[in-house]
Amino acid sequence: MSTVEIGKRIHLVTLANATTAPDGDGGFTDTLTPLTPPTLYGEIRPATARDLERLAAGTVLSMETLIVIVPFHAGVTTKTRLTWLDRAGRSHAANVTGVNNPDQRCIDLVLVVVEVVA
C-alpha cells in the first residue's frame, strides 16, 4: 500500500546523483548524472517538527527542509539532487539528506531534502 495518495503526486521531480570526477588540474569536479528513469511524480511539502523528529533525529536542520514522497527508486541516496518546477513555473533544487523506505517494502521513498538557495 502506498504512503501517499496518487492524486497528491503533482510535482514532476527530476533525479540526478552527484558524482566526482578529476578535473585534470589535480582537483575534482562534481557533476550530476541523471538516474534511470530520470523523472518521477511525487508529493512535496514543508517538513513539520514531527516529521523531522521521526525522520531526521539527531541532525541539525536550519535550512528550508522539505519532505518529498516518490515511488521507490533504488538509485536514490543522500548524493541525489532533485529538481522541479512549482505551479508558478519557478525552478527549485534540493539535496537529499535522508532516505526512508517505509517498512522496507520498496513501494515509496520518503525523502528529507534541503532546498538549494541560489
N, C-alpha and C positions, 0 to 999 in steps of 0.2 A: 504494500500500500504506500502511496506517495505521501510525503510530508507536507506538500503544498498543493492546493487545488490548481488544476491545469489552467484555469481562467486567470489566475494571478501571475502567470508567467508571461508578462507582457514586454519584457526587455530582451532584445536580441543581443546576447553577450558574445564578444569575440575573445577567444582564449589563446594565449601565447606563453611559452616558457622562456625565461631568461637563460641564456647560455653565455659562457665566457669564452672568448677566442683571442689568441695572441694578436697584437696589433702590428707586429713587425718591428717595433722600436723597443722591445723588452718589456712592454706593458701588456695590458689586457683590455679588451673592449667587450661590453655587454651588448648582446644582440637578442632580439626576440624571434623565436621560432614558433610559427603557428602550430597548434595541436590539430589532430585529425579526429573528428570533424572540428573545424575551427570556430564554429558558432553554435550556441545553444540558447533556447529561450529560458529565462529564469525570472525569479522574483527578486527585486532589490528593495530593501527597506532599511531605515536607520536602525542601528543596534540599540537595544534598551539595556539598562543596567542589569536586568535579569538575564538577557542573552549573553552579555559579556561575562557575567559570573559563571554561567553554565558552560560556555564555550571557550573562554579565554582566561580562565582563572590563573592568577599569578603573573600576568603580563601587565605592563604599563601601556595604557591606551589613552593618548592625549590628543589624537587627531580625529578627523571625521571618520568614524568607524561605521561600516555597513554590514548587513547580513545579506548574503546572496544565496539563493537556493536554486540549484540547477540539477538536471538529470545527472546521474552518476557518470563520471569520466575518469578512467584510471590514470590519465596523464596529469591531472590537476594536483599540484603540490604547492608548497609555500614559495616556490620560484615562479609561480604563474602570475601573469598580469591579465586583468580583464579590461576590456574597453566596451563602451556602449554609448548610445545617444539617448538623451531624455526626451520627453514629449515636446519640448521646445526646440529640439534639434541641436542642443549643446552636447559636445563630446565630453565624456568622462573616462578616466582611467583609474584603476585601483590595483594595489598589490595584495595578494593573498597572504594573510598572516596566520590563518588557522583553517584546517580542513577537517570536517567531521562527517563520517559516513554513518548515519544513524543506524544503530543496531547491527552494523556490519552487513547490511542487506544489499548493498550495491544497487540501490534504486535511485536515491538522491544524494547530493552532497550539500551540506550546509557550510558555507564559507564565511569566515570573518575576513573582511577586506578593509584596507585603509586607502582612502581616495588620495590620488596623487594630485597635488595642487601645483599648477604650473606658474 
